[in-house]
Amino acid sequence: MAEETVLQNPLLHGLVDIGSNGVRFSISNLHPATARILPTVFQDRAAISLYDAQFSGTTKSPISKEVIDQILTSMRRFKSVCSDFGVPDTNVRVVATEATREAQNSAEFRGMIADATGWAVELLSKSEEARIGAEGVASSIGSVTGLVMDLGGGSTQISWMRSEKGICNMAEKPVSMPYGAAALTKRIETAIDGKAIGLLRDEMKGRIAEAFVSLQIPKDLQLDAEAEGGFTMYLSGGGFRGFGYLLLDKHDIKPYPIPIINGFKAPGNAFSSLADLHLDPELSDRLDEKFQISGRRARQIPAVAFLINTLIETLPKIKTVVFCQGGVREGALFEKLPPEIRAQDPLLVATLPYAPKSTNLISLLLNYALPRSAPYILRSETALALSNLLTYHSNIPKESRASCGLHSTSTGILASAHGLTHETRALLALSLCERWGGEVSDSNLKTRLEDLVGPELAYWARYLGAIARVVGSVYPTGVIREEKLRFFATDVIGGAVVGGGAIVLKVAIRDGDPSTAAIMVIEGIKDLAKIGKKKRNREGYRRKVVLNLVRDLE
């Protein structure tokens, strides 16, 4: 059978991250239209710990021929995969971090990879690793303000960051410390007694305190932290992400509705309390049955808990922790993107490929239906994304549309979108569900998403989705050739309605036009008045909607 020729695609970029806990392979499509969300077309991981491979007890040795052969085989496989996808050799970047940097036979190891694949290995310095890891965090969340830590296998990096609209400011000299998950596990397991553990803790507290001072955190960032009641800390790296999955497991909302670690946030005291609970190594034996916790990661949990416990004791107050998928892999891609792409909103980039032709006009319609009291996130994010997805689920059977909308941001079309917070995902999911009527066969996920955002935001998501349902019934193709519908919303403050008053919603339609006079359209408009009724709200927050239907658009 003749071999099919694969054309090279200059938009595809391969990345190999030779870390201390494993070797990660990925291919990303950096087409300018979607590059901001780093679309991944292939990813894999070789579970080879270069850190463990260099130790027998406390004795350090060169990386063995057996381990090198395993890595070379994995690298050759990835080269074949890149060829099958059409990734140009010049678009493949291979980076190596702490375990390779500190290996006794590092130069020989890197040379063998170059001979086997033709790809040179870029050995990152400690500061480069910290900087690229921080860029990975910037790629993970649209806006970052606070402390940043990346926990690898051999080391952990700390920095500060302000990242907004693609402009990323961080510490001039991020600090790398030899307290990676694998390294710290080894030191704790080989400690002779409690005294040795105490000395290790003292050593770490001293290094962490010195690191914090050396970062020279800007005064305005410190003042922000004081005003907010503590710093926000953004966490990346496998060790921290494993701990994040434990926090998901312990969350008050059970089961937690979004199985994606990126964008998950938790109070600093919950982070600290869970660390206190898992300092005991005996607990790790039962953790490998938890979601996304491997046996190896479970073994490292006590060491990660030890690091977290020491961090909390040493650093200023941490109010909130935010978990990020981005690390060296994502940072190595993100740092190469043009500023105008880095500045894009990840949610809008993720939804724009599905947008109808008149998405901008639809977005204006939705915003006109929001009174001034509506939360800013609804205007700035949800309404725009909802406009882009207004017609996406139209071809699905009627009884499944609301469910598909509800699942779209966690296990559906937006599950792979990089850079979204859980609040963003939940609000859009609830709005899309309501856009298609809000009726689902299993209401459990809907309830948990409402609990995630809270009663007020859940109400507004439902309100916006109901508005979108009317817009979709008047303009089912998402194309507005002539104006047939207009909204105008105002607040009426006071009264007995929970939430602080009613919403007066004026809906103007073109008189006699079949697109607006049809019974299903009129019924949809009249249903807007039901949004604020008690039976449509579980508890806590509702706003009565006073509907004013005008049949003369002019």
N, C-alpha and C positions, 0 to 999 in steps of 0.2 A: 504494500500500500504506500503510495507516494506521501512524502512528508509535506505538510502544509506550511507555507511560509508565513511567519508572523511579522507584521509590519511594526516597526518601532514607534512608540508613542512618546514624544518629548515631554508630555504633561505628566507622565508617570515617574515617580521618584521612589527608589528603594532606600531603606534605612536599616542598618544592623546596629543594635545597641548591645555591646559585649559588657554586660554588667557583672556584679559580684554574685548575684543570686541566680542568674540565668542569661541566656542570649536571646534577644528579641529581634524578630524579623518583621518587616512591614513594607507594603507598597501603597503609596498614596497618590491620588489623582489631584494635582494642583492646578486644575483648570481655574482661570481667574474668577469665573462666576461663583464657584463654591469653595475656593481654596481656604477661606477663613475657617471653615468647619473641618478642615483636614480630612476629607473623605478617604476612608481606607478601603482598598479593594482586596487586600490580602494581609493577614497577620498570623504569626505563629511564634512559638517560644520553645526553645530547647532548655529543658529543666536540668541545666548543668551549672553547679555552683563552683565558680572558679575560686571563690574564697575557701570553701571547704576542701577543695582539691589540693590546696597548698599546705594543709595542716594535718599532722598526725599527732593528736593530743595538743601539746603546746609547741611542738617542733615544726618549724616552717621549712618546706621543701619546694623545689621548682614544680611547675605544672607538669604532670606526668605525660608520657607519650600517649597513654591510653585516653586521657582526657582531651589532649590536643587532637588526636585522631577523631574523636567524637565531634568536636567542634568543627574540624575541617570537613567532615562528612556533611554536617548540617549546613555549612557555608556553601559547599558545592551544590547541595539540594536547592538552596535559595537562589544560587546563580541560575540553575535550570528553571526555577519558577519565574525569575525575572525575565529570562529569555522567552518563556511561554507567554508572558503578559506583554512583552514588547518593551520592557524597560531598558533604555540605553545604558550601557556600562558607565558612561560619564554621569549618569543621574543616580548612581548608587553611592551612598555615603556610609562608611563603617567607622563607628566611634567606640572607644573603649574607656573604661573608668577605673575606679580604685583598685580592683583586684588585679587587673592587667598592669596598671601603673606600678604597683608594688611587687609584682612577680619577679622572682630571681632570674627567670629566663624570659623576661618580657620581650626583649628585642628579637630573640629567636622565635618566639611564639608569633609575634606580629609578622615576621618575615615569612613564616610558613603559610600564614593566611594569604599574604600577598602573592606568594608563588602558586598557591592552589586556586586562587580566584582571579588574580589580576587586580584586586582592589587593595589599595593601601589602607592601613589602619590608622585612624586619627586618634592619637593618644591624648585625651583631654587632661589638662592640668587641673589641680584642685579648684582654682578660681574659675576656670572655663566650665568645669562640670557644674559648679554652683550657679554660674550665670545662665547656662543653657537649661538647667533644671528650673530656674526661675522663669525663663521664657516659656517653658512648658506649662507652668502655672498660669501665666498671662494668657496662654491660648485656651485654657480650660474655663475661664470665667470672663465675661465681658468687661467687668470692672473689678480691679483688685486694689485694696488699700490696707496695708498691714504688714505683718511678719510672714515670711515664707520659709518653709523647711521641706527638704527633700531627703527622705530616708532610704538609702540604698542598702546593699548588703555589707559593704566594707566601710562606708562612711556616711555621714549626714551633713547636709549643708544648710546654713541659715543665712538669711538676708532680710532686707525690708524692700517693699515694692509699692509704687503707685503706678497703676496701669489703667489708662483711660483713652478710649478712641485711638488705639494703636500706638500711643506714646507710652513707653515703658521706662520708668525711672526706678533704679534700684541702687543698692549699696555699691560703691565704687569697688570695694574689695569684699565680696561675699566670703564667709568663713566656712571651711570644711574641717570637720572633726572626725576622728577615727572611731565613731560610735554607730556604725551601720548595724542592721539587725543581725546579720550573721556574725560580725566581729564581736558585738556585745554579748550575743548568746555564748560564743566561745569563751569569753573572759569570765562570764558569770558561772558557766558550767565547770570551769577549771579553777575557780577560786577555792582556796583551801578551807576558809571558814568565814563566819560572819564578819570578822575584823577586816578580811580582805575585801568583802563586799562594801563595807563602810568606807574603806580607803578609795575604792573605785568610785563610789558616790561622791566623795569629797573632791576627787580629781575631776570628775565630770562637772560638778557645780562650779569649780574654779574655771574650767575651760569655757563653759557656757557663759558665765558672767563676763569673762574677758571678751568673748566673741560679741556679746551684746553691746558692750562699750565700744569695741572697735568698729562696729557697723555705722556708728555716727548717725543714728536715726534722726531725720529732720525734725525740727521743733514743731512744725505744723502737724506732722503725723503724731507726735507725742501728745499734742494738745487735743487732737481729734480722739485719741484713745482715752484721754482723761474725761472728755465730754461724753463719750459713749460708755464709760464704765469698764474699759479694758480694751486690749488689742484684739483684732481679728487675726487669726493665724491660719494660713493656707498651707495644707499638707499634701505632699505628693510622695511617690515612692511606694513600693510594694508593702513594706512594713507598716506604714501608716494606713494604707488602703485596707490591709487585712484587719487592722484595728477598727477601721470605719465600718466594715461589715459586721463586726461584733456590736457596734453601736446601733446599726440598723436592726440587728436581731433583738436588741434590748429596748427598742423604741416603743413608746406608749401606743402608737398605731400599729396594730398587729393583724396580718402581716403588713410590713411597710409597703406602700403601693408602688414605689419606683425602684426596680432592681438595678439601678445604675449608680455607681459610687460617685461619679463626677457631679459636682454641684450639691452634694449632700452636706448639710451643716448641722451642727449640734452645739448646745451650750458648753462653755469651757468646764463648768463644774461636772457635767455628765461625763465628759472626756476624762477628767481627773478621777472621778469616782470609779469609773470602769477600770482605769489603770490600777488603782489601789486594790481592786478586787482580783486582778489577774497577775499580781506579783508572784503568786505561788505557782511554781513550775508544775506541780501535780495537777493543776486545773487544765493544763494544755493537752493532756491525754484525751480529753473529751471534746476538744474544740474542732477536730478535723471533720466532724459531722455537720458543722455549721456551713451555711451558704458561702461559697467562695473561699473557704479556709482549708488549704491543703495540709497534709501532715507536716510538711516542712515549715509552713507558715505558722501552724499551731505551736510547733516547738519553739518558734522565735517570739511568740506572744509575750511570755514573761519578760524577755529582754526589752521588747518595745514598751511594755508597761513600766519597766524600770526607767527607761529613758524619759517617758512622758512624766512620770512621777518626779524625776529630777528637774525636768524643764519647768514644771509648774511651781516647784519650790524655789527656783532660781530667777526666772523671768518675771517681769511685771505682770499684773493680772491679765489673763487671757479670757476674754468674754465669750468669744465664739470661735469654733474651729470649722473650717470649710475643707472638704476633701476634694482633691483634684486628680483626674486621670492623667493629666499632662505631667511628663517628666522629661528625661533626656531625649527620648524619641520625638515627642511632640515639640519640644523646644528646638531641636535641631532642624525641624521643618519650619516652625513658626518664625524663627529669627531670619529666615531667608525671604520671607514674603515682603512685598512692597508695602510701604506705610499705608497707602490707601486701602489695601486689602485687610491689613491688620486692624484698621479702624472700623471695619464693618460690624454690624450687629449680627451675632451668630444666628439668632432666631430668624431674622429676616432673610439671611443668606440661605438657611436651611429650607425655608418655605417658598422662596421666590420661584424656584423651578416649576412649581405647581400653580402659579398665579394665573388667574384669568386676565383677559386683555385690559379690563377696566378696573384693575385692583386698586389703583390710586383713588379713583372716584368712589369705589366701594368703601375704602378706608375712611374717606371724608364723611360718607353717610353714617357709618358706625360711630364716628367721633361726635357728630352732631346730635346723636341720640344719647350721649353721655352728659349728664349735668356736671357742673363744676365740682361737685362733691365726690365724683367718681375718682378712685385711686389712680395716681399717675401711671402706674405700671400697666393699667388697662389701656390707656391712650398710647403710651410710648412703645409697648410691645404687643400685647394681646390683640388689640384691634387690627394692627397691621398684619400680623401673622394670620389671624382669622380671615382677613380679606383675601390673603394669598391662597388659603385652603378652602375658600367658600364652596367651590364646586367639586372638590377632589373626590368625595365619596358618593357622588351622584349615581354612579353606575352600579352601586352595591344594592342588593335587595333591601327594600324599605325597612324591614324589621332588624337589619344588622347595622344600619348606618350610624345610629347613636353609639352603639358599642364600639364600632371601628374608630369613631372619633375619640371616644374615651381612651382607647388603647394606643392611639396613634403616636403619642409622645413618649411612651415607655417601652412598648414592644412593637410598635408599628413603623410607619415611614420615617419618623423623626428619632427613632431610638438611637441611631448611629451619629446623630448630629452632635459635634463636639463644641462645648462652650456654653451649654444651657444649665441654669440652676434648676433645682427641683420645683421651686415655686413657679418658675416660668413654664415648666412642663405641665404642672398640675392645672394652672389657670387656663392654658390653651386647651388641654384635654377636656376640662369641664365645659368650656365655651363651645367646643366642637360637638360635644355630646348634646348640648341644648340646641345647637343650630339644627340638629336633625331630630328634634322632638324630645330629647332627654329620657326616653323610655328604654331601659336596658333589661335584659333577662336576669342578669346578676347585678344587683345594686351595691354589692359589697365594695367593689373597687371604687365606685363613685363616692360612696360614703367616706372611704379612707382618704381619697383625694381632697374631699371637702374638709376633712379634719386636718389635713396637712396644711392647707392655706388659711384655715380659720373661717368662721361664719361670715364675716363681712366680705372678704374677697370671694368666697364661694357664691355669695348672693350676686355680686357684680359680674362674675363669670357667667352665671346663669342669665342675668339680664342681657349681657352683651350677646350671648348665644341666641337668645330669643329675637333680638333685633336682627341678627344675621339671618335667622330663619325667614323673616319677612323680606329682607333684601333678596335672599335667594329665590323666594317664590315670585317676586316681581321680575328679577333678572336671572333666570335659571342658567343662562350660559355664562354669566359673569361679564357680559358685555352691555355697556350702557350707551345706546345710540341717541336716546333722548331722555330727558328727565321725566320720570313718572312717579317719583317717590321722594319725600323730603321729611326730615325729622328736626325737631327743636325741643330740647329738654331744659327744664329749669327746676330748681330746688324750692320746696316750701318747707321752711325750717319750723320745728316745733310740732306739737300734737302728741298723741299717745302712741304713735307708731315707733316700735323699737328701731333705733338707728338714727333718729333725729329728724323726722319729717318725711313728707311725700315727694314724689317726683311727678311733675306735670309734663307729660310727653305729648307733644303735638305731632300728629302724623298727617301729612298732606299728600293726597293722591290725585292723579289726573282723572277728572270726572268723565265717566263714559268709556274710558279706555279698558278693553278686555283684560289687559295685563294686571289691572288693579281692581276691576269690578268683579272678577271671577270669585265664586263663593269661597274657594280654598284660600285665596289671598285675604279676603275680608275676615274670614275666621282666624287666620294667623295674626292679623293686626289686632283683632279684639282679644286674642289670647295674651297680648302684652300686658293687659290689665291684671292678669292672674299671677304675674311674677311675684308681686309683693304679698299675696294672700298667705295666710298662716299655713294652710295645708301644703303649700309648695316649699315651705322652709322648715328645716329640722328643728332649729333652735337658735337663739342668740341675736340674730340680726335680720331685719327685713325693712323694706321701704315700700309703702303703698305707691302704686303707679296709677295716677289719674290720667286716663286716656282721653285725648281730644282729637277725634277723627274729623278731618276737614276734606271734603270731596272736591275742592277747587284748588288745584296746585298753584294757580296764579294768584 
